[in-house]
Amino acid sequence: MQSTEFMIPTSVSEALDNISREDAIFLGGGTSTALLYKTRMIEPSRVVWLGKVSELKGISTSATTVRIGSTTTMAEIAANREIARLFPGVSAAAGVIGNARVRAMATMGGALAHADPRQDLPPALIAVGATVSVNSSSGSREIPLKEFYEGFLETVLSPDELVTEVSIPIRSNQRSSYLRYTPTSEGDYPTVGSGTSLIFGPDGKTIEAATAVLCGVGTVPILADEAARILIGSSGDDTTLQRAAEAVRNAVDPQDDERGTADYKREMASVFTYRSLKSCLNS
């Protein structure tokens, strides 16, 4: 087995300089990376730990945007009062990941870059229009999170790119929710997770925009566009919610596995989208 260098940069620029080696990797909290090491899916010659890069830490709120640094932990996101007030779905998703020990270590950037399609946080963030900021030695770019994923454990990131923060626009009259279905232990990945968002018009009653995103039922987080279309223009009455939830069945692409059959997962995707939408309306 080859030896591994362990680098501890103190700035983003230093971290990017250290990632230049082809088989180098960034390390945040290590909760996902440790599993990849254990299964020998990765054997890097250099690990660049981001724990001392203060630029990547913390949560800030302006009049229009909430920004979350990439090494902010799940526990910090779940405990933040502004996120809970503005984006309850994001707060809820961060608060159910793994267990307390995992949430204390797992970082947002690591969770997004790992790209496991069963993860809780991506659908909740996509539902509220989150954008990912990415840096490399050659420049930076902004990527809508809904365009970030390409396949199982695959993103649009280049090997030399680092997720530095996520920004979420603050929208008036927006409500969001995240609910998951996990028939095994609570700390397990969900069989199905549903992140939803509703934006109401000036009257506070008519839905002007809607988003429904599912995890665990495809190789990437899935946007149920037809379900969103059904909701727009309605008041969120129960009949419309049921029609939207029914449309989710055709949007998802689950596989049979130890968690259930594809048909079972389609049913749960529909049920939990309906419940998530109801939660939005009641928030």
FIDREN-743125 format. One record per residue: x, y, z of N, C-alpha, C in turn; residue in three letters. Coordinates in steps of 0.02 Angstrom, whole numbers, plus 32768, in hexadecimal, padded with zeros to 4 digits. Example, Ala and Ser with C-alpha at 12.3 -4.5 7.8 and 13.67 -1.06 7.14 Angstrom:
  n.u  n.v  n.w ca.u ca.v ca.w  c.u  c.v  c.w resn
 8294 7EE4 8186 8267 7F1F 8186 8294 7F5B 8186  ALA
 8282 7F90 8162 82AC 7FCB 8165 8285 8002 818A  SER
This chain:
  n.u  n.v  n.w ca.u ca.v ca.w  c.u  c.v  c.w resn
 802B 7FC4 8000 8000 8000 8000 802D 803E 8000  MET
 801B 806F 7FD7 8043 80AC 7FD3 803A 80D8 8010  GLN
 806E 80FF 801F 8069 812E 8056 803E 8169 8042  SER
 8022 818B 8074 7FF5 81C3 8067 800E 8201 808C  THR
 8014 8238 8068 8024 8278 8087 7FE5 8297 80A4  GLU
 7FEB 82B7 80DD 7FB2 82D8 80FD 7FC2 8322 8102  PHE
 7F9E 834A 80DA 7FAB 8392 80D7 7F77 83B8 8100  MET
 7F8C 83EE 8121 7F5F 8416 814B 7F65 845F 8136  ILE
 7F43 8473 8100 7F46 84B9 80EB 7F1D 84E6 811A  PRO
 7F2C 8526 8118 7F07 8557 8141 7EE1 858A 8117  THR
 7EE2 8582 80D5 7EBD 85AF 80A9 7EA4 8587 806D  SER
 7E73 85A2 804B 7E59 8581 800E 7E8F 857D 7FD9  VAL
 7EB5 85B2 7FD0 7EE9 85B2 7F9C 7F1D 857C 7FAA  SER
 7F30 8574 7FE9 7F60 8541 7FFB 7F43 84FB 7FF0  GLU
 7F03 84F2 8000 7EE2 84B2 7FF5 7EE2 84A0 7FAB  ALA
 7ED4 84D1 7F81 7ED2 84C5 7F39 7F17 84B5 7F1D  LEU
 7F4A 84D5 7F39 7F8F 84C5 7F25 7FA0 847D 7F35  ASP
 7F87 8465 7F6E 7F98 8421 7F85 7F72 83EA 7F60  ASN
 7F3E 83FC 7F3B 7F16 83C9 7F1A 7F30 83BB 7ED3  ILE
 7F67 83DA 7EC0 7F7F 83D4 7E7B 7F91 838D 7E67  SER
 7FA5 8364 7E97 7FB6 831F 7E87 7F78 82F9 7E70  ARG
 7F7F 82CE 7E3D 7F45 82AE 7E1D 7F1B 8285 7E4D  GLU
 7F3A 8260 7E7B 7F13 8235 7EA8 7F0C 8253 7EEE  ASP
 7F0F 8295 7EF4 7F04 82B7 7F34 7EB9 82C1 7F3E  ALA
 7EA4 82C5 7F7C 7E5D 82D1 7F8C 7E57 8305 7FC3  ILE
 7E1E 8327 7FC4 7E0D 8352 7FFC 7DEA 8328 8032  PHE
 7DF3 833D 8071 7DD4 831B 80A9 7DB2 834E 80D6  LEU
 7D72 8344 80E3 7D4E 836F 8111 7D47 834C 8155  GLY
 7D0B 8333 8164 7D01 830F 81A3 7D16 82C6 81A0  GLY
 7D1A 82AB 8164 7D32 8267 815B 7CFE 8230 8161  GLY
 7CBE 8242 816C 7C8C 820E 8177 7C7E 81E5 8138  THR
 7C82 8205 80FE 7C79 81E1 80BF 7CBC 81C5 80A6  SER
 7CF1 81EC 80AD 7D32 81D7 8095 7D4A 8198 80B8  THR
 7D3B 8192 80F9 7D50 8157 811F 7D32 8118 8101  ALA
 7CF4 811B 80EA 7CD4 80E1 80CB 7CF6 80CF 8089  LEU
 7D07 8103 8063 7D29 80F6 8023 7D6E 80D8 802E  LEU
 7D91 80EE 8061 7DD1 80D0 8074 7DC8 8087 8086  TYR
 7D96 807A 80B0 7D8B 8037 80CA 7D7E 8005 8093  LYS
 7D59 801B 805F 7D49 7FEF 8027 7D7D 7FF3 7FEF  THR
 7DB2 801A 7FFB 7DE8 8024 7FCA 7DD0 803F 7F87  ARG
 7D9A 8066 7F8A 7D84 8089 7F4E 7DB3 80C3 7F3F  MET
 7DD6 80DC 7F72 7E09 8110 7F68 7E48 80FC 7F8D  ILE
 7E82 810C 7F70 7EC3 8103 7F91 7EF0 813E 7F7E  GLU
 7EE0 8179 7F98 7F04 81B6 7F84 7F4B 81B8 7F9F  PRO
 7F77 81D8 7F7A 7FBC 81E1 7F92 7FC2 8221 7FBD  SER
 7F8E 824C 7FBA 7F8E 8289 7FE1 7F47 8299 7FF8  ARG
 7F3F 82AA 8038 7EFF 82BF 8054 7F07 8307 806B  VAL
 7EDA 8332 8053 7EDC 8379 8065 7EA2 8387 8095  VAL
 7EB3 838C 80D6 7E7F 8396 8108 7E6D 83E0 810C  TRP
 7E2B 83EE 810D 7E12 8433 810A 7DFF 844F 814E  LEU
 7E0C 842A 8183 7DF4 843F 81C5 7E11 847F 81E0  GLY
 7E4A 8495 81C6 7E6A 84D3 81DE 7E5E 850E 81AF  LYS
 7E35 8505 817C 7E28 853C 814C 7DEC 8563 8164  VAL
 7DF8 859A 8186 7DC1 85C0 81A6 7D91 85DD 8172  SER
 7DA9 85EB 8135 7D7D 8607 8100 7D42 85D9 80F0  GLU
 7D49 8599 80FE 7D16 8569 80EB 7CE4 855B 8122  LEU
 7CEB 857C 815C 7CC1 856D 8195 7C89 85A1 819C  LYS
 7C52 858C 81B9 7C1F 85BA 81D1 7BE4 85C7 81A4  GLY
 7BB3 85EA 81C1 7B74 85FA 81A0 7B69 8645 81A7  ILE
 7B59 8666 816F 7B4C 86AE 8171 7B0A 86BD 814D  SER
 7AE8 86F1 8164 7AA7 8703 8147 7AA7 874D 8135  THR
 7A92 875C 80F7 7A87 87A1 80E2 7A3D 87AA 80D5  SER
 7A2B 87E3 80B9 79E5 87F0 80AB 79C9 87C2 8075  ALA
 79F6 87A8 804A 79DE 8781 8010 79F7 8739 800E  THR
 7A29 8728 8036 7A4A 86E8 802E 7A64 86CC 8070  THR
 7A60 868B 8076 7A83 8667 80AB 7ABD 8642 808C  VAL
 7AF8 8649 80A9 7B34 8627 8090 7B4E 85F7 80C5  ARG
 7B5E 85BA 80AF 7B76 8586 80DC 7BBA 856F 80C3  ILE
 7BEE 8578 80EC 7C30 8562 80D9 7C34 8516 80D4  GLY
 7C5F 84FD 80A8 7C5E 84B6 8098 7C74 8489 80D1  SER
 7C9B 84A2 8101 7CAE 8477 8139 7C81 8480 8176  THR
 7C49 84A3 816D 7C17 84A7 81A1 7BF9 8462 81AB  THR
 7BF1 844D 81E9 7BD9 8409 81F6 7B8D 8405 81F4  THR
 7B74 83C8 81EE 7B2C 83BC 81EE 7B0E 83D4 8231  MET
 7B31 83C9 8267 7B18 83DF 82A8 7B10 842A 82AB  ALA
 7B40 844E 828F 7B3D 8497 828F 7B03 84B0 8264  GLU
 7AF8 8490 822B 7AC0 84A4 8200 7A7E 8496 8223  ILE
 7A78 845C 8242 7A39 8449 8263 7A2A 8477 829F  ALA
 7A5E 8491 82BF 7A55 84BB 82FA 7A4C 8505 82EB  ALA
 7A57 8519 82AC 7A55 8560 829B 7A0D 857A 8298  ASN
 79FE 85AD 82BF 79B9 85C5 82C4 79A1 85E7 8284  ARG
 79CD 860A 8261 79B9 862B 8223 79A8 85F8 81ED  GLU
 79CF 85C4 81E8 79C0 8590 81B7 797E 856E 81C9  ILE
 7973 8560 8209 7934 8541 821F 78F9 856E 820F  ALA
 7902 85B0 8216 78CB 85DF 8209 78BE 85E7 81BE  ARG
 78F3 85EE 8197 78EC 85FC 8150 78E3 85BD 8125  LEU
 7907 8588 8138 7907 854B 8110 78FF 850E 813D  PHE
 78C4 8504 8158 78BA 84CC 8187 78C9 8488 8168  PRO
 78C1 8482 8127 78D2 8442 8107 791B 8432 810A  GLY
 7946 8465 8101 798E 845C 8105 79A2 844A 814D  VAL
 7985 846D 817C 7993 8460 81C3 797F 8418 81D5  SER
 7944 8403 81BD 792C 83C0 81CC 7959 838B 81AE  ALA
 796F 8396 816F 799B 8365 814E 79DD 835E 8172  ALA
 79FB 8396 8185 7A3C 8393 81A8 7A35 8371 81EC  ALA
 79FB 8377 820A 79F0 835C 824D 79E2 8312 8251  GLY
 79D8 82F1 8217 79C9 82A9 8219 7A01 827F 81F9  VAL
 7A37 829F 81E4 7A6D 827A 81C4 7A94 8251 81F8  ILE
 7A9A 8211 81EB 7AC2 81E6 8216 7AAB 81E7 825E  GLY
 7ADA 81F6 828B 7ACC 81FD 82D2 7AF1 823B 82EB  ASN
 7AEC 8249 832B 7B0A 8286 8346 7B55 8289 8339  ALA
 7B77 8251 833D 7BBF 8250 8331 7BD0 8260 82E8  ARG
 7BA8 8243 82BB 7BB2 8251 8273 7BA5 829A 8264  VAL
 7B6D 82B4 827F 7B5C 82FA 8271 7B8F 832B 828C  ARG
 7BB1 8318 82C2 7BE5 8343 82DF 7C23 8347 82B4  ALA
 7C2D 8316 8288 7C69 8314 825E 7C5B 8321 8214  MET
 7C24 8307 81FB 7C15 830A 81B3 7C0C 8352 819C  ALA
 7C2D 8365 8165 7C29 83A9 814C 7BFB 83AC 810F  THR
 7BE0 83E7 8105 7BB2 83F1 80CD 7BD5 83E4 808A  MET
 7C11 8401 8081 7C35 83F9 8042 7C44 83B0 8033  GLY
 7C59 838B 8066 7C67 8345 805D 7C29 831E 804B  GLY
 7BF1 832E 806B 7BB3 830B 805D 7B9D 8316 8015  ALA
 7BA3 8354 7FFC 7B8E 8362 7FB8 7BBD 8341 7F86  LEU
 7BFE 8346 7F91 7C2F 832B 7F62 7C2F 82E0 7F60  ALA
 7C1C 82BF 7F97 7C1A 8276 7F99 7BE7 825B 7F67  HIS
 7BAF 827D 7F5F 7B7D 826F 7F2B 7B5D 822B 7F31  ALA
 7B53 8214 7F6E 7B2A 81D8 7F77 7AE1 81EC 7F6D  ASP
 7ABC 81CC 7F40 7A78 81E2 7F30 7A46 81D7 7F68  PRO
 7A5B 81B8 7F9F 7A2E 81AD 7FD8 7A35 81E3 800D  ARG
 7A61 8212 8004 7A6F 8244 8038 7A34 8273 8042  GLN
 7A2B 8288 8081 79F2 82B3 8093 79F9 82FB 807C  ASP
 7A35 8317 8082 7A3C 835F 8079 7A30 8378 8031  LEU
 7A49 8356 7FFD 7A3F 8371 7FB9 79F8 8380 7FA6  PRO
 79C6 8353 7FB1 7982 8366 7F9C 7967 83A2 7FC1  PRO
 7978 83A9 8002 7961 83E2 8028 797F 8423 800E  ALA
 79BF 8422 7FFC 79E0 845E 7FE1 79C9 846E 7F9B  LEU
 79C1 843B 7F71 79A9 8447 7F2C 7964 8466 7F2E  ILE
 793A 844F 7F5C 78F5 8467 7F5F 78F2 84B2 7F6B  ALA
 7923 84CE 7F8F 7922 8517 7F9D 7952 853E 7F70  VAL
 7968 851F 7F39 798E 8544 7F06 79D6 8551 7F17  GLY
 79F7 8523 7F3B 7A3C 852D 7F4F 7A6C 852C 7F14  ALA
 7AA1 8553 7F1B 7AD7 8557 7EEA 7B19 8547 7F0C  THR
 7B44 8520 7EEA 7B85 850C 7F04 7BBB 8539 7EE7  VAL
 7BE6 8553 7F13 7C21 8579 7EFD 7C5D 8549 7EFC  SER
 7C81 854A 7EC4 7CB9 851B 7EBA 7CF7 8542 7EA6  VAL
 7D30 8532 7EC4 7D6F 8553 7EB3 7DA2 8520 7E9B  ASN
 7DCE 8537 7E6E 7E09 8511 7E5B 7E42 8543 7E50  SER
 7E7D 852A 7E42 7EB6 8557 7E37 7EAD 8582 7DF9  SER
 7E80 856E 7DCD 7E75 8594 7D8F 7E39 85C3 7D92  SER
 7E14 85C2 7DC9 7DDB 85EF 7DCD 7DA3 85D3 7DF9  GLY
 7D68 85F1 7DF3 7D2F 85DC 7E1A 7CF0 85DA 7DEF  SER
 7CBD 85B7 7E07 7C7E 85B5 7DE3 7C45 85A7 7E14  ARG
 7C09 85B9 7DFF 7BCD 85AE 7E26 7BA3 8579 7E02  GLU
 7B8C 8546 7E26 7B67 850F 7E08 7B25 8506 7E2E  ILE
 7AEC 850D 7E0C 7AAD 84FB 7E2D 7AB1 84B3 7E46  PRO
 7A9F 84A7 7E84 7AA6 8464 7E9F 7A7F 8430 7E77  LEU
 7A48 8444 7E58 7A21 8415 7E31 7A47 83FD 7DF3  LYS
 7A7D 8421 7DE0 7AA7 840D 7DA7 7AEA 83EF 7DBD  GLU
 7AF1 83E2 7DFC 7B32 83CE 7E19 7B40 8384 7E11  PHE
 7B0C 835B 7E0C 7B14 8312 7E0E 7B0E 82F4 7DC8  TYR
 7B3C 82C4 7DBA 7B3C 82A3 7D79 7B2B 8259 7D7D  GLU
 7B35 823A 7DB5 7B27 81F3 7DBC 7B3A 81DC 7E01  GLY
 7B37 819A 7E0C 7B47 817E 7E4E 7B8F 8190 7E61  PHE
 7B97 81B5 7E99 7BD8 81CD 7EB1 7BFD 81F8 7E7E  LEU
 7BD8 8218 7E51 7BF7 8242 7E1D 7BD8 8287 7E1D  GLU
 7C04 82BA 7E1B 7BED 8300 7E15 7C10 8320 7DDA  THR
 7C00 8360 7DCE 7C20 8385 7D98 7C64 83A1 7DAD  VAL
 7C79 8395 7DEB 7CB9 83AE 7E03 7CF3 838F 7DDE  LEU
 7D25 83B9 7DCE 7D65 83A0 7DB6 7D90 838B 7DF2  SER
 7DC2 8360 7DE8 7DEA 8349 7E21 7E0C 8381 7E48  PRO
 7E19 83BA 7E28 7E3C 83F0 7E4A 7E0D 8425 7E66  ASP
 7DCB 8418 7E65 7D9B 8449 7E7D 7D85 843B 7EC4  GLU
 7D78 8470 7EE9 7D64 846C 7F2F 7D22 8491 7F39  LEU
 7CF2 8471 7F58 7CB4 8493 7F6D 7CC5 84C1 7FA8  VAL
 7CB8 8501 7FA0 7CC9 8531 7FD5 7C8C 8548 7FFD  THR
 7C52 854C 7FDE 7C16 855F 8004 7BD8 854F 7FDB  GLU
 7BA0 8551 7FFE 7B5E 854C 7FDE 7B38 858B 7FF0  VAL
 7B17 85A8 7FBE 7AED 85E3 7FCA 7AA5 85D2 7FBB  SER
 7A78 85EB 7FE5 7A30 85DF 7FDE 7A0D 8622 7FDB  ILE
 79E7 8630 7FA6 79C4 8670 7FA3 798A 8672 7FD4  PRO
 7980 86AB 7FF4 7948 86B4 8022 790D 86CF 7FF9  ILE
 78D8 86AB 7FF9 789D 86BE 7FD2 7862 86C8 8000  ARG
 783C 86FD 7FF3 7802 870B 801D 77CC 86D7 800E  SER
 77A5 86C8 8041 776C 869A 803B 7781 8654 8026  ASN
 77BE 863F 8039 77D5 85FB 802A 77CE 85CE 8067  GLN
 77B8 8592 805B 77B6 8560 8090 77D8 8521 8075  ARG
 77FC 84FE 80A1 781F 84C3 808B 781A 848B 80BF  SER
 7827 844F 80A8 7822 8415 80D4 7850 83DD 80BA  SER
 7865 83B3 80E8 7887 8375 80D5 786F 833D 8102  TYR
 785A 8306 80E3 7845 82CB 8108 7866 828E 80E9  LEU
 7875 825D 8111 7896 8220 80F9 7871 81E2 8112  ARG
 787B 81AB 80ED 785F 816B 8102 789A 813B 810B  TYR
 78A4 8124 8149 78DB 80F8 815A 78C0 80C0 8186  THR
 78AE 8087 816A 7890 8051 8191 78C2 802C 81BE  PRO
 7903 8036 81B1 7936 8016 81DB 7947 8046 8214  THR
 7986 804C 8226 7999 8079 825D 7996 80C2 8246  SER
 798A 80EF 8275 7984 8136 8263 79C5 8152 8246  GLU
 79FE 8135 8259 7A3E 814E 8240 7A50 8136 81FB  GLY
 7A26 810C 81DE 7A34 80F1 819B 7A21 8123 8166  ASP
 7A3A 8118 8129 7A22 813F 80F0 79D7 8134 80E7  TYR
 79B3 8166 80CE 796B 815C 80C3 795E 812F 8087  PRO
 7929 8109 8089 7911 80E6 804E 78F8 8118 801B  THR
 78D5 814A 8034 78BE 8183 800B 78C1 81C2 8035  VAL
 78D8 81F9 8017 78D5 823A 8038 78B4 826B 8009  GLY
 788C 8299 8024 7867 82C9 7FFB 7872 8310 8015  SER
 7893 8339 7FEB 789B 8380 7FFA 786B 83A8 7FCF  GLY
 7844 83D4 7FEE 7813 83FB 7FC8 7817 8445 7FDC  THR
 7801 846F 7FAE 77FE 84B6 7FBB 77C3 84D3 7F96  SER
 779F 8500 7FB7 7767 8524 7F99 7771 856E 7FA3  LEU
 7767 8595 7F6E 776B 85DE 7F72 7726 85FA 7F61  ILE
 770B 8621 7F8E 76C7 863B 7F85 76C9 8683 7F6A  PHE
 7695 8695 7F48 768F 86D7 7F2B 767E 870B 7F60  GLY
 7674 874A 7F4A 7666 8781 7F79 7629 8775 7FA5  PRO
 75F9 874D 7F8C 75BE 8740 7FB5 75CB 870D 7FED  ASP
 7606 86EE 7FEA 7618 86BD 801E 75F3 867B 8018  GLY
 75CC 8673 7FE2 75A2 8637 7FDC 75B0 860F 7F9B  LYS
 75C6 8632 7F67 75CF 8611 7F26 7618 85FE 7F1C  THR
 7625 85C0 7F0A 7669 85A8 7EFF 7683 85C2 7EBD  ILE
 76B9 85E9 7EC0 76D8 8604 7E83 7712 85DA 7E69  GLU
 7733 85B7 7E95 776B 858C 7E82 776E 8551 7EB2  ALA
 7784 8519 7E98 7786 84DC 7EC1 77C1 84B1 7EAA  ALA
 77DE 848D 7ED9 7814 845F 7ECA 780B 8421 7EF5  THR
 7814 83E7 7ED6 7813 83A7 7EFA 784F 837F 7EE3  ALA
 7878 836A 7F12 78B6 8347 7F03 78BA 8307 7F2D  VAL
 78CC 82D0 7F0E 78CF 828F 7F2F 7916 8274 7F31  LEU
 7927 8253 7F68 7966 822E 7F6C 7958 81E5 7F7A  CYS
 7986 81B9 7F69 797F 8172 7F75 795A 814C 7F3F  GLY
 7943 816F 7F0C 7919 814E 7ED8 7935 815A 7E92  VAL
 7977 8160 7E8E 7999 816A 7E4E 79E3 8171 7E5B  GLY
 7A0A 8179 7E27 7A53 817F 7E2F 7A68 81C6 7E43  THR
 7A3A 81F6 7E3E 7A45 823B 7E53 7A05 8254 7E74  VAL
 7A07 828B 7E99 79C9 82A9 7EB1 799B 82BA 7E76  PRO
 795B 82AA 7E7D 792D 82B0 7E45 78FB 82E9 7E51  ILE
 78F7 8316 7E21 78C5 834B 7E23 7885 8332 7E03  LEU
 784F 8336 7E27 780E 8320 7E0D 77EB 835D 7DEE  ALA
 77FE 836D 7DAF 77E6 83AA 7D8F 779C 83AB 7D83  ASP
 777F 8372 7D72 7737 836F 7D65 7710 837B 7DA5  GLU
 7728 8361 7DDC 7708 836D 7E1D 7708 83B7 7E2D  ALA
 7740 83D9 7E20 7744 8421 7E2C 7714 8447 7DFF  ALA
 770F 8432 7DC0 76E2 8454 7D91 769A 8450 7DA9  ARG
 7686 8416 7DC3 7642 840C 7DDA 7631 843C 7E14  ILE
 7662 8449 7E3E 7656 8472 7E79 764F 84BD 7E69  LEU
 7671 84D4 7E35 7672 851C 7E26 762C 8534 7E13  ILE
 7618 856B 7E32 75D6 8588 7E25 75A0 856F 7E54  GLY
 75B0 853D 7E7C 757F 8522 7EAB 7588 8541 7EF0  SER
 755B 852F 7F1D 7560 8546 7F62 7580 8511 7F8E  SER
 7595 84DA 7F6F 75B0 84A2 7F96 7579 8479 7FB6  GLY
 753E 8477 7F96 7507 844E 7FB0 751B 8405 7FAD  ASP
 74F9 83DC 7FD4 750D 8396 7FDB 750A 836F 7F9A  ASP
 74D8 837D 7F71 74D3 835A 7F31 750F 8369 7F05  THR
 7525 83A7 7F03 755F 83BA 7EDB 759F 839A 7EF7  THR
 75A6 8399 7F39 75E0 8379 7F57 75E3 832F 7F45  LEU
 75AA 830E 7F45 75A9 82C7 7F34 75BB 82BC 7EEB  GLN
 75A3 82E8 7EBF 75B5 82E3 7E78 7600 82ED 7E6E  ARG
 761C 831E 7E91 7664 832B 7E8C 768C 82F0 7EA6  ALA
 7677 82D4 7EDE 769A 829A 7EFA 7695 825E 7ECB  ALA
 765E 8256 7EAB 7655 821F 7E7C 7685 8226 7E41  GLU
 7690 8264 7E2B 76BD 8270 7DF2 7705 825D 7E02  ALA
 7716 825B 7E41 775A 8249 7E55 776A 8201 7E40  VAL
 7739 81D6 7E3F 7744 8190 7E2C 7768 818A 7DE9  ARG
 7755 81B5 7DBA 7773 81B1 7D77 77B5 81D5 7D72  ASN
 77C5 81FE 7DA3 7804 8225 7DA1 783F 81FD 7DBB  ALA
 7833 81D1 7DEB 786A 81AE 7E0C 787F 8170 7DE5  VAL
 78BB 8158 7DF4 78D6 811E 7DD1 78FA 80F0 7E03  ASP
 78D4 80D1 7E31 78F2 80A8 7E65 7906 8062 7E4B  PRO
 7930 8041 7E72 7944 7FFC 7E63 7932 7FCE 7E9D  GLN
 7925 7F8F 7E8D 791A 7F5D 7EC1 795B 7F54 7EE8  ASP
 7957 7F53 7F2A 7991 7F42 7F54 7978 7F2C 7F98  ASP
 79A6 7F27 7FC8 7994 7F0F 800B 7963 7F3D 802F  GLU
 795C 7F7B 8017 792F 7FAB 8037 78E8 7FA6 801C  ARG
 78DE 7F81 7FE6 789C 7F79 7FCA 789C 7F74 7F7F  GLY
 7863 7F63 7F63 785D 7F5F 7F1B 7856 7FA5 7EFD  THR
 785F 7FAA 7EBC 7857 7FEA 7E9A 7810 8004 7EA3  ALA
 77DE 7FD8 7E9D 7798 7FED 7EA5 778B 8008 7EEB  ASP
 77A7 7FE6 7F1D 779F 7FFC 7F62 77BC 8042 7F6B  TYR
 77F7 804E 7F4F 7817 808F 7F55 77F0 80C5 7F31  LYS
 77D3 80B4 7EF8 77A8 80E6 7ED6 776E 80FA 7F02  ARG
 7750 80C9 7F23 7718 80D7 7F4F 772E 8104 7F89  GLU
 7768 80F5 7FA7 7781 811D 7FDE 7795 8163 7FC7  MET
 77AF 8169 7F8A 77C0 81AB 7F6F 7782 81D6 7F69  ALA
 774B 81B8 7F53 770C 81DC 7F4C 76F1 81EF 7F91  SER
 76F1 81C0 7FBF 76D5 81CC 8002 76FC 8203 8026  VAL
 773E 81FF 8022 7766 822F 8049 776B 8273 8027  PHE
 7761 8276 7FE6 775A 82B8 7FC5 7719 82D9 7FDC  THR
 76E4 82B3 7FDF 76A4 82CF 7FF8 76AD 82E9 803F  TYR
 76CC 82C2 806A 76D5 82D7 80B0 7703 8314 80B5  ARG
 7737 8315 808C 7765 834E 808D 7741 838E 8077  SER
 7717 8389 8044 76F1 83C3 802D 76C0 83DA 8062  LEU
 76A0 83AC 8084 7673 83BE 80BA 7699 83E2 80F2  LYS
 76D6 83CA 80FE 76FF 83EA 8131 7711 8431 811D  SER
 771E 843C 80DC 772A 8480 80C3 76EF 84AE 80D3  CYS
 76B5 8496 80C4 7679 84BF 80CE 766D 84CF 8117  LEU
 7683 84A2 8143 7676 84AB 818A 76AF 84CF 81AE  ASN
 76E5 84E0 8189 771E 84FF 81AB 7712 8549 81B6  SER
